Amino acid sequence: MKKSNTILESIEGKGFLEAIFNSIEDGILILDKDLNILEINKFLIEQLGMERDEVIGQKCYEVIPKMGKSCDFTQSICPVKEAQATGRSASHLHVYLDKEKRTRYVLTKAIPLKGLPIEATAEIIKDVTELAVCETALEESEKKFRSIFETATDTILILNKKGNIVLANKALERTFGYNIGEIIGKEVSLLLSEGKEKFYQALQRIRGNEGLQLALELKAMDKHAEAFPIRLAISSFRLRDDIYFTAIITDLTEAKAYEFRVIQAERLAAIGEAAAFLTHEVKNPLVIIGGFARQLLWQESNEQQREKLKIIIEEVGRLEKLLKDVGDFVRPMALEKGFVNVNELLDTILTLFKEEIERQGIIISKKFDDQLPLLKLDPHRIKQVFFNIIKNSIEAMPNGGELGLRTSTLAGNVQIVIKDTGGGIEPSILKQIFYPFFTTKKEGTGLGLAICHKIIQQHAGSIRIESEVGKGTVCYIIFPIID
């Protein structure tokens, strides 16, 4: 006891530190070089539920955390030994089970005490279990958030109060084609094609209103300047006295396409029902009207009357073609396949347009593969496809140009390329050219390319059209080679 009193007296100096020593709400031990306890403060005695005399003289590890053995200094888990060896402060987080088998986290810090009669070290012991549990829960919560954030299929953005992007998930790279590093710090308007003003108005409306969420349907634009429809949901939150926004972007391209297909299917179902009625109720009268008009045209000598009859015949012919196109499109397609020489079939189509080609001054460029295998196709249907596409190319060059046709084998398929140097097709129109009833022609039915697409699909083939305004259009048709 005399030794501990000497130590305490040395610490007290002028006699006022004892009260501070015993009022600190962290455990404090004074240890000699052999880890024997020389002094303990009141707070730690109460925490241990022991008497002071029971503690003094014992090894620190026999009391805290009652492990019964010395800490392994080689693994740097005994801060007292580390402080003794280095002469500097050291700390370590101990984890152990208490009497109730609950995990406890204790932070210990050892401080060498200099200028004393004997070598001694102060060990400060703080139970940080509650803090550690909170930090662990926070880390787990952050991991869950990060996992959800990074694996979300929708693009998630965090914006500052100016609308600049401060955080983005990986879905942005898939949807917009940008690397995340390219977009951080940029205004979110960079990702929008249409509706920028509407978006910023929404930001102002929800600014500071954490209970409000707005959803907008806008047009976005990817890195390659391709526009596509999106739904953008915005909400706000406050962090460190600053306002931030969460923007969740959903690509609606597939949803809109599906919606369009459903509408088209409903329209086609209605047209299919009407087609049978029209064919029966309208086609026969049209044939009669057309026949009588042609008979009258042969007999009529008055030029004015002849012109009127010609108009009747033309309009009857247009209606008959419309009925035929509708019927071809809605009816199940029966194919009568045979082996077809694609090169010869293309030459046949060119012969049919010989007069138009010469009249418009169109130059024909052909590059046919002489070793092209025969394909098992329905010659009548495929002739209809080539006729329609070549006709469109010729119509795109009223003042002349070049019409190129090329055939080749490509990875077990035959590829047919039809290229013109016409005015090209606007991107907004190009996306819709295979949609039924979509047309830009005054006299068109909007079924020509839709029927071509259906015929090619029935032959297990594919068709793709590329176009650039002012330069022309290229059509790629592929059919599989079947032995």
Residue pairs with C-beta under 8 A, 6 or more apart in sequence:
1 56
3 38
3 118
4 30
4 38
4 39
4 56
6 117
7 30
7 38
7 39
7 116
7 117
7 118
7 120
8 18
8 39
10 116
10 117
11 17
11 21
11 30
11 39
11 113
12 18
21 28
21 41
22 41
22 42
22 43
23 42
23 43
24 41
24 43
25 43
26 43
26 124
26 125
26 126
27 40
27 41
27 43
27 44
27 47
27 64
27 124
27 125
27 126
28 39
28 40
28 41
28 43
28 44
28 122
28 123
28 124
28 125
29 37
29 39
29 40
29 44
29 60
29 64
29 122
29 123
29 125
30 37
30 38
30 39
30 40
30 113
30 120
30 121
30 122
30 123
31 37
31 38
31 60
31 80
31 120
31 121
31 122
31 123
32 38
32 118
32 119
32 120
33 84
33 118
33 119
33 120
33 121
34 59
35 59
35 60
35 61
35 70
35 80
35 81
36 57
36 58
36 59
37 55
37 56
37 57
37 58
37 59
37 60
37 63
38 56
38 120
39 56
40 52
40 55
40 56
44 64
44 125
45 51
45 52
45 55
47 127
48 55
48 63
48 64
50 63
55 63
59 70
60 80
60 123
61 67
61 68
61 69
61 70
61 71
62 68
64 106
64 125
65 94
65 96
65 104
65 106
67 96
70 78
71 77
71 78
71 81
72 78
73 81
73 82
73 85
76 82
76 92
77 92
77 94
78 92
79 90
79 91
79 92
79 108
79 109
79 110
79 123
80 90
80 108
80 110
80 121
80 123
82 90
82 110
83 89
83 90
83 110
83 111
83 112
83 121
84 110
84 112
84 119
84 121
87 112
88 112
89 109
89 110
89 111
89 112
90 109
90 110
91 107
91 108
91 109
91 110
92 107
92 108
93 105
93 106
93 107
93 108
93 128
93 132
94 105
94 106
94 107
94 108
95 103
95 104
95 105
95 106
96 103
96 104
96 106
97 103
97 104
98 104
103 129
104 127
104 129
105 127
105 128
105 129
105 131
105 132
105 133
106 125
106 126
106 127
106 128
106 129
107 125
107 126
107 128
108 123
108 124
108 125
108 126
109 123
109 124
109 126
110 121
110 122
110 123
110 124
111 121
111 122
111 123
111 124
112 121
113 120
113 121
113 122
149 156
149 169
150 169
150 170
152 169
152 171
153 171
154 171
154 248
154 249
154 250
154 251
155 168
155 169
155 171
155 172
155 175
155 176
155 248
155 249
155 251
156 168
156 169
156 171
156 246
156 247
156 248
156 249
157 165
157 167
157 168
157 172
157 188
157 246
157 247
157 248
157 249
158 165
158 166
158 167
158 168
158 244
158 245
158 246
158 247
159 165
159 166
159 188
159 203
159 244
159 245
159 246
159 247
160 166
160 242
160 244
160 245
161 207
161 242
161 243
161 244
161 245
162 187
163 187
163 188
163 189
163 200
163 203
163 245
164 185
164 186
164 187
164 188
165 183
165 184
165 185
165 186
165 187
165 188
166 184
166 185
166 244
167 184
168 180
168 183
168 184
170 180
172 178
172 180
172 183
173 179
173 180
175 220
175 222
175 249
175 251
176 183
176 191
176 220
176 222
176 223
177 222
177 223
177 224
178 222
178 223
183 190
183 191
188 199
188 247
189 196
189 199
189 200
191 220
191 221
191 249
192 199
192 218
192 219
192 220
192 221
193 218
193 219
193 220
193 221
193 227
194 218
194 219
194 227
195 216
195 218
195 219
198 216
198 218
199 216
199 218
199 232
199 234
202 214
202 216
202 234
203 234
203 245
205 212
205 214
206 212
206 213
206 214
206 234
206 235
206 236
206 245
207 236
207 243
208 236
208 238
208 243
209 236
210 235
210 236
210 237
210 238
212 235
212 236
213 233
213 234
213 235
214 233
214 234
214 235
215 231
215 232
215 233
215 234
216 231
216 232
216 233
216 234
217 229
217 230
217 231
217 232
217 252
218 229
218 230
218 232
219 227
219 228
219 229
219 230
220 227
220 228
220 229
220 230
220 249
220 251
221 227
221 228
222 228
228 251
228 252
228 253
229 251
229 252
229 253
229 256
230 249
230 250
230 251
230 252
231 249
231 250
231 252
232 247
232 248
232 249
232 250
233 247
233 248
233 250
234 245
234 246
234 247
235 245
235 246
236 243
236 244
236 245
236 246
237 243
237 244
237 245
237 246
238 244
260 435
264 435
264 436
267 436
267 437
268 329
268 330
268 436
271 326
271 330
272 330
272 331
275 323
275 326
275 327
275 330
275 331
278 323
278 326
279 323
279 327
282 319
282 323
283 320
283 323
286 316
286 319
286 320
286 323
287 320
289 312
289 316
290 312
290 313
290 316
290 317
290 320
293 309
293 312
293 313
293 316
294 313
296 309
297 306
297 309
297 310
297 313
300 306
300 309
318 443
321 445
322 445
325 445
325 447
325 448
325 451
326 445
326 447
328 447
328 451
329 436
329 447
329 450
329 451
329 454
333 381
333 454
333 455
333 458
335 378
335 381
335 458
335 459
336 378
336 380
337 376
337 377
337 378
338 376
338 377
338 378
338 379
339 374
339 375
339 376
340 374
340 375
340 376
340 377
340 379
340 382
341 372
341 374
342 372
342 375
342 382
342 407
342 414
342 416
342 479
343 368
343 369
343 370
343 372
343 407
345 379
345 382
345 383
345 386
346 366
346 368
346 386
346 405
346 407
346 416
348 383
349 383
349 386
349 387
349 390
350 357
350 364
350 390
350 405
352 387
353 390
353 391
353 394
356 362
356 394
357 364
357 394
357 403
360 394
360 397
360 398
360 399
360 400
361 399
361 400
362 394
362 397
362 400
362 401
362 402
362 403
363 400
363 401
363 402
363 403
364 402
364 403
364 405
365 402
365 403
365 404
365 405
366 404
366 405
366 406
367 404
367 405
367 406
367 407
368 405
368 406
368 407
369 407
369 408
369 409
371 409
372 407
372 408
372 409
372 414
373 409
373 414
373 481
375 414
375 479
375 481
375 482
376 482
377 459
377 479
378 455
378 459
381 455
381 458
381 459
382 455
382 459
384 451
384 452
384 455
385 452
385 455
385 456
385 477
386 416
386 418
388 448
388 449
388 451
388 452
389 418
389 449
389 452
389 475
389 477
390 403
390 418
392 448
392 449
393 403
393 418
393 419
393 420
393 422
393 473
393 475
394 403
394 420
396 420
396 422
396 423
396 472
396 473
397 403
397 420
397 421
397 422
401 420
401 421
401 422
401 472
402 419
402 420
402 421
403 418
403 419
403 420
404 417
404 418
404 419
404 420
405 416
405 417
405 418
405 419
406 416
406 417
406 419
407 414
407 415
407 416
407 417
408 414
408 415
408 417
409 415
409 481
410 478
412 480
412 481
413 478
413 479
413 480
413 481
414 478
414 479
414 480
414 481
415 476
415 477
415 478
416 476
416 477
416 478
416 479
417 474
417 475
417 476
417 477
418 474
418 475
418 477
419 472
419 473
419 474
419 475
420 472
420 473
421 471
421 472
422 472
422 473
423 469
423 470
423 472
424 467
424 468
424 469
424 470
424 471
424 472
424 473
425 433
425 465
425 467
425 469
425 473
426 469
429 440
430 465
430 467
432 438
433 449
433 465
434 449
434 450
434 453
434 463
435 446
435 450
436 446
436 447
436 450
437 445
437 446
437 447
437 450
438 446
438 450
439 445
439 446
439 448
452 463
453 463
456 462
456 463
456 477
456 479
459 479
460 479
460 480
461 477
461 478
461 479
461 480
462 477
462 478
463 475
463 476
463 477
463 478
464 475
464 476
465 473
465 474
465 475
465 476
466 473
466 474
466 476
467 473
467 474
